[in-house]
Amino acid sequence: MTNKVNILTEAGADVQSVSEAVALRIKAWRKQQKLTLDALSHRAGVSKGMLVELEKGMANPSIAILCKVAAAMGVSVAEMVDVASKPNVHVIDEADIPVLWTGEKGGAARLLAGSSGPDMVELWRWSLPPGERFASPGHPQGTFELFHVEQGTLTLIVDGVRTALTQGSAAVARTDVPHEYANENNEPLSFTMTVAELQR
């Protein structure tokens, strides 16, 4: 895979496996829906060029782009990268859990598991070394996230309001607004996060 677009902070994520899974899902979904790239581009708010690269498996999409395309398709990000649940129990081996984001300082976000369909629930594990941060422009209206800090202190910034979550603490946050996760301390940070994006 020599050509990559929209690399941003994603370099080092499980690029090949994620790109292949996303390409297959988009192609199959468009064929099933009889939808053109132009129509999907308009629906997702993502350029046609990016969608072409995604379908070819040549793009390294940011989490934000994966969220937009998944929402437009009425599926979860977990389904797109093939860690979605399947009846009755779908076990995901550790080796198959994708890293969907890596930071400049070595931070990582792994999508542990997620539900299928438009009502999306995802379980993530984040690790941020000192000085690392991740910013999101916000998810669809009504999205909220649940946090539990395993180690360190998570600085959670939601719509400009800062909250410090210390080791062992938990929180619920509305994340349909701009938000950030940051490690502003001198020790490693790890936390689990559940994203709930429910159709209303």
C-alpha positions in Angstrom: 0.0 0.0 0.0 2.1 2.9 -1.2 -0.6 5.7 -1.6 -2.3 6.9 1.5 -4.5 10.0 1.9 -5.8 11.8 5.0 -3.1 10.3 7.1 -3.4 12.9 9.9 -2.6 11.2 13.2 -3.5 7.8 12.0 -0.1 6.6 10.8 0.8 3.5 12.7 -2.8 2.3 13.2 -3.7 -1.1 11.7 -3.8 0.5 8.3 -3.8 -2.5 6.0 -6.5 -4.5 7.8 -8.7 -1.5 8.5 -8.4 -0.2 4.9 -9.3 -3.6 3.4 -12.3 -4.0 5.7 -13.6 -0.5 5.0 -13.2 -1.0 1.3 -15.2 -4.2 1.3 -18.0 -2.7 3.4 -18.5 0.4 1.3 -18.5 -1.5 -2.0 -21.0 -4.1 -0.7 -23.2 -1.5 0.9 -23.3 0.8 -2.2 -24.1 -2.2 -4.4 -26.9 -3.3 -2.1 -28.3 0.2 -1.9 -27.7 1.0 -5.6 -26.1 4.2 -4.6 -23.5 6.2 -6.6 -20.3 7.6 -5.1 -21.7 11.1 -5.6 -24.8 10.2 -3.6 -22.8 8.7 -0.8 -20.4 11.7 -0.8 -23.3 14.1 -0.5 -24.9 12.0 2.3 -21.7 11.6 4.3 -20.2 15.1 3.8 -17.0 13.4 2.6 -15.4 14.2 -0.8 -15.9 11.8 -3.7 -12.1 11.6 -4.0 -11.8 10.3 -0.4 -14.6 7.7 -1.1 -12.8 6.5 -4.2 -9.6 6.1 -2.2 -11.5 4.3 0.6 -13.1 1.9 -1.9 -9.7 1.1 -3.4 -8.3 0.4 0.0 -5.7 3.1 -0.5 -6.9 5.6 2.2 -5.9 5.8 5.8 -9.1 7.5 7.1 -9.3 9.5 10.3 -11.7 8.4 13.0 -13.9 11.4 12.1 -14.2 10.3 8.4 -15.0 6.7 9.4 -17.7 8.1 11.7 -19.2 10.2 8.9 -19.2 7.4 6.3 -20.6 4.9 8.8 -23.4 7.2 9.9 -24.3 7.9 6.2 -24.5 4.1 5.6 -26.5 3.5 8.8 -23.9 1.2 10.3 -21.4 1.5 13.1 -17.7 2.0 12.8 -17.2 -1.4 14.4 -19.1 -3.0 11.5 -17.0 -1.2 9.0 -13.7 -2.5 10.6 -15.3 -5.9 11.3 -15.3 -6.0 15.1 -19.1 -5.7 15.4 -21.1 -8.2 17.4 -22.8 -11.1 15.8 -25.5 -13.3 17.4 -25.2 -14.8 19.9 -21.6 -14.2 21.1 -18.9 -12.9 18.8 -15.5 -13.2 20.3 -12.8 -10.9 19.0 -9.3 -12.3 19.5 -6.7 -9.8 20.8 -4.8 -10.0 17.6 -7.9 -9.0 15.7 -8.6 -5.8 17.7 -7.7 -2.9 15.5 -5.8 0.2 16.5 -7.7 3.0 14.8 -5.6 5.9 16.0 -2.0 6.5 17.0 -0.6 9.8 18.3 2.6 11.6 17.7 3.8 10.7 21.2 2.9 7.0 21.0 -0.7 7.1 22.2 -3.2 4.6 20.8 -6.9 4.0 20.5 -8.2 0.4 20.0 -11.8 -0.4 19.1 -12.4 -3.4 21.3 -15.9 -4.2 20.2 -19.1 -2.7 18.9 -22.7 -3.3 18.0 -24.2 -3.6 14.6 -26.7 -1.3 12.9 -27.6 2.4 13.2 -27.9 2.2 17.0 -24.2 2.1 17.7 -22.5 1.2 20.9 -18.7 0.8 20.9 -16.1 -0.1 23.5 -12.7 1.6 23.2 -9.4 1.4 25.1 -7.2 4.5 25.0 -3.6 5.0 26.1 -2.0 8.4 26.2 1.5 9.1 27.3 2.3 12.5 28.9 1.6 15.4 26.6 -0.6 13.4 24.2 -4.1 14.5 23.2 -6.9 13.7 20.7 -9.5 16.2 19.5 -12.9 15.4 17.9 -15.2 17.8 16.1 -18.2 16.1 17.7 -20.4 13.2 16.9 -24.1 13.1 15.7 -26.6 14.8 17.9 -27.5 12.8 21.1 -24.2 10.9 21.2 -22.7 10.4 24.7 -19.6 8.6 26.0 -18.9 6.7 29.2 -15.4 6.8 30.7 -13.5 4.9 33.3 -9.9 5.8 34.1 -7.6 2.8 34.7 -4.4 4.7 35.2 -3.3 8.4 35.4 -5.5 11.4 35.0 -7.7 12.1 32.0 -8.3 15.8 31.1 -11.7 15.7 29.3 -12.6 18.9 27.5 -16.2 19.0 26.3 -17.4 22.2 24.4 -14.6 24.2 26.1 -15.2 22.9 29.7 -12.3 21.1 31.3 -12.8 18.2 33.7 -10.1 16.1 35.4 -10.9 12.4 35.8 -8.5 10.7 38.2 -7.6 7.0 38.4 -10.6 4.9 39.3 -13.2 7.6 38.5 -15.8 7.4 35.9 -17.9 9.9 33.9 -20.6 10.4 31.4 -20.2 13.1 28.8 -22.2 14.5 25.9 -20.0 14.3 22.9 -22.1 15.7 20.1 -20.0 18.8 20.5 -16.3 19.4 20.1 -14.3 17.4 22.7 -10.8 16.4 23.5 -9.0 13.7 25.6 -5.6 14.8 27.0 -2.9 13.6 29.3 -1.6 16.8 30.9 0.3 15.0 33.6 3.7 13.3 33.9 2.5 9.7 34.1 0.9 7.4 31.5 -2.9 7.5 31.1 -5.1 4.6 30.1 -8.9 4.6 30.1 -11.8 2.7 28.6 -14.6 4.5 26.8 -18.0 3.5 25.5 -19.6 5.5 22.7 -23.4 5.4 22.4 -24.9 6.9 19.3 -28.6 6.0 19.3 -31.1 6.9 16.6 -34.0 8.9 17.9 
